Amino acid sequence: MKKIIFFFILIPSLLLALLSDPTNYLTESNFGMQIQFYTNGGKISIFYPIIYKIVSFNTFTETMRFPEIVKGLAYIESGFNIHALSYVGAMGIAQFKPDTAKDFGVINAWNPYQALLGADRMLRFYYEKYGDIRTALAIYNVGESNFKNNSEMKKNGLKYAEKVIESSKKISNETMILDRNIYYVQGGIFFEKDSTNIVLELGTIFDIFGQIYFDISPKLTTKISTETSFKFNLLGKTHIKLDHFNSIVFGYDLEYNNEGGNKGPILGYSIFQPIGYSFEFYYDFSQPIDIKNFSFKVGYGLKDWRIGFGFDYDFKNFFVEVKF
């Protein structure tokens, strides 16, 4: 009966699932939680974002045609936060959607250097086409087709242009660009035939200019049985973003317990759409070669929630998880 119930959860979860790509957490501006349901236990995670300053806007203005206007645009679009995410999937400090970003040379919208120069490039293109910066800004906001064919959208776009221009006059070029760190704590309990495992994990997620992401966490596992034992892991993963969605995953796992220790690299690949589907797989070479040391996660989610399915090599089990 338990197996039947599990597969009723498992099968739909193949279509709706969670990915642990760091961008998933850095786009969150509020306190959040994640719950994982395993076949033999469960785990709950609490994560909290901390906003901090990285560099001034002036750092990016040297080759811009419209630095003052881009400054106002970045304030209106994202409040200068490089991991801002809208409900329709606009990403980063300049709130680019994927297709528009690529049209104007922005391969990675989370990277503020690319995004701000891409915004200037887009404004320059429409300014040269129409000869008016307000028109260029309006098109940036509502799109060229809407601006030309929809009078209400054109009106909204021109209102947006006025907001950007007013903001550009009030904000200093020394205004700081913002990023986020995520701190999290996880606790779990897992049942085996002759023992109970209790897990406690603390960690942090951070990035360098939206290009290289780090997830570092020490983990303590206690096995309660006829003989209590302890295991300590220090796990670090690095996601190197190739574009908006794809990254190569490198990592290293150090494990020490009362029987000795293991150490080795983690290698994998991640595809993550903040609004949409996700897939991640990697292998932990700190363990002996075994198919059960291969982890994967597949998923789908929107801005405020994700629900998912995967296999965890730590506990050699499938899981379903929900993040909100």
N, C-alpha and C positions, 0 to 999 in steps of 0.2 A: 504493500500500500504506500509506504514512504517513497519507494522508487517511482511509482505512478505520479504522485504529487510533485516530486522533484522534476520529472520530465515535462509536466504541464507548465512549470515555471521556466524550465530550460529552453524549450523550443521557441516560444515567443521572444525570449531574451536574446536569441541569436540575431534578431532584427533590431532590437532596441538595447544598446549596450554602452558601457562606459570605457573611456580610455584615460590612462593616467598621464598623458602628455602634460608637461608643466604649464603650457599655455591655458589648459583647461582651468587651472586654479588662478593664474595671474590675471585673467580677465574678470575675476570676481572682485567686487569692491566691498562686499559685506561678509560678515561671519557666516560660515556654512558648515554643513555636516555631510558625511558619507557613511552609508551602511552597507556592509557586505554579508551576504548569506552564503555560507559554504554547506556542503553536504554533511559535514561533521562539526559545525560550529558557526561562529560569526565574529564580525569585527566592526567596530564603530570608530569613525575618525571625526575630529573637530579641527577645522582650519580657520585661520584668522589672517587677513591681509594687513600689512603695514605699508603705507605710502611714504616714499622718501624722494628727495631731490637728487638729480644726477648731474646735469650740466645746464648752462644758461642757453636760452634760445639763440643768442648771438653766435654760438658755436657753429650754427648751420647756415648763416646768412651770406657767406662770402660770394657765392656764385649766383645768388637769387636775383631775379629781375624785380620782384615785388616783395621784399622782406617784411615791410610793415604790414602789408595786407595778409601775407601768410601767417604772421604772428596773430592777428585778429582772428583769422580762420581757425587756427589751431586752438585758440581759447574757446571759441564758440562750439567747435566740433567735439572737443574731448577734454577741455580744461587742462591741456598740456600733458595728459596721461598717455604714455605710449602703449598701454594695454587696454585702452578703452574698447568696448565692444557694444554695438547697438543690437536691438532686437531683430533687425533685418540682416545682420551679418556684416555691417560696415566695421572695419578693423583699424585700430591704431590711432596715433595722434592726429592724423588727417582724415580718418574715417573713410578709407577707400574700400570699395567692394572689389572682389577679385578681378573681374574683367576690366573695369576702369583702371585699376592699378597697373595691370600689365600693359594697357594701351599707352600709359605715360611712364613706362620704365621702372615701375615699382615692383620688384620681384618679391620682396618681403615687407608687407605693410606694417609689421610690428617694429621694424627698424626705423627709428625716427629720422635718421639721415636720409634714407631712401624716400620715406613718406613725405617729409617736408619739401625736399627738392622736387618730388613728383607733383606735389600740390602747386608749387611755383611753375613747373613746366606746363601743367594743365591750364592755369590762369593765363600764362603767356600765350598759349595756343589760341585760346578763345578771345583774348584781348587783340591779338593780331588779326583775327578773323572778323571781329565785330567793332573794334576800335573803342571799346568802352569797358572799364574795369568792373562797373556794376553789373553789366550783362554777363561778363565772364564769371563773376561770383555767383550770380543767379543760376547759370548753367551748371556750375560746380554743385550747387545744392539740389536742383530739380531735374537736371539733365537737359540736353539740347532739344530733344524732340518735345518734351513737355513745355519748355520755355517758348517754343515757336508755335505750338498747336493748342495749348491749353491756357486760357486767359487767367484762370484762378491760380494755376501753378506758377505762371509767370509773375503774378502779383506776389505770391509767397516767396518766390526766388529773389525778387527785388527787395522785399522786406529783410530777407536774410542778408543780402548784400549790405544794406544800411547798418545792420547789427555788427557785421564784421568790420566795416570801416570805422564805426564809432569805437569798437573795442580796440582796434589797432592804434587809435589815438591815445587811449587811456593806459595801455599796458606797456611797461618798460621792456626794452630789448634784453635786459638782464633777467627777465622772468625765467624761473627754473623749470626745466622739463622734469616730469614726474614718472616714477616707476613704482612697482610693488614688490615686496617680499611676502611670501606666505610661510607662516609657522603652523605646524600641525602636531597633534598628538593622536595616537591610535591605540586602542586596547581591544583585545580579543580573547576568546576562549574556544578551544578545540578539543574534541573528545576522541580518543582512540580506544582500542580494546582493553588495554591494561594501564592507561594513563590519561591524564588531563593536561593539556598544554595551555599556559597563560602567556599572552604576548603583550608587550608594551613597547611602543615605538614613538620616538620624537624626531621631528625633521624640519627642514626648511627648503623652500623652493625659491630660487632667484635667477636673474638673468643678466647678461651683458648686452645692452643696446638691442634687445629683441632678436639677437642672433644666436647666442649660446646660452642654453638653459641648464641649470644645475638642480638636482634633487638629492639631498644628502640626509641620511637618517641612520642613527644608531638604534638597534633593536635588541631587546632582551626577551628570550624565551625561557620559561621555566616549565619543566616537565614534572608533574606530581604523580608519583606512582609508589611502588614499594621502595624505590630509591630516588630521592629528589635529585634532579640534575639541572644545570644552567647552560644556556647557550647565548653567546653575544655576537651580533652581527653589526658591522659598519658597512653600509651600502651607499654607494654614490653613483648616480647616473647623469650623463651629460647628453642633452639633445642639441645637435647643431642644425639649425633651421636652414634648409636649402631654398625654401620659398615660403609662401604664406602657410602652407599646410604640411609640408614634408620635412622630416628630419632624420638624420642618422643618429642612432643611439649608441653611446659608449658608456661603459660603467666598470665598477670594480667592487667586488664583494669580499670582505674579510670576515671570517667566522671563527670564533674560538669557543670551545666547550671543554667539559671535563675529560674528553677523550682525545683532545688535540685541536687541530685547526685546519681550515681550508681557506684558500685564497685563489682568486682568478678573475679574469675579465668577463664583462657582460657585453654582448654585441647584439644589435638589432636595428629595426627600422620602424618609423612611426608615420602614419598619415592621420592628421587631425583637423577636421573642420569644426570651428567653434559653434557654428550653426549648421549641423548636418552630421554626416557619418564619420566614423573613426575606426582605425585599425592599428594595432601595435603588436609586434612579436619580437622576442629576444631570447637568447640562450645564455645561461649562467655557467661559465666554464670553471667556476670554483668547485663544482661538484663533478663526480665521475660521469663519464659519457652515458647518458640515458635519456630516452625520449621524454621522460617525466621532468627533466630539467629545462624543458622548452616551455616558455610562457607565451600566452597570447591574450589579447583583449580586442573585442569588436564592439562598435557602438553607434549610438545616435543620441543627439541632445540638442536642446535650445539654450538660450542665454542663462536661464535660471535653474535648469535641472538636466540631469542625465540619468539614464538607466542602462545597465550593462551586463555583459556576460564574459567570462574568461576562464583560463586555467592558471593556477598559481603553483609554481614549482616549489615554493617554500613548504606548502602543506599537501602537495601532490593531489590537489582537488580542484574541481570546477566550482565556480561561484557566480552568483548574481549580485549586482550592487547598484545602489541608488544614491545619487548625489543631488543635494538641493540647497 
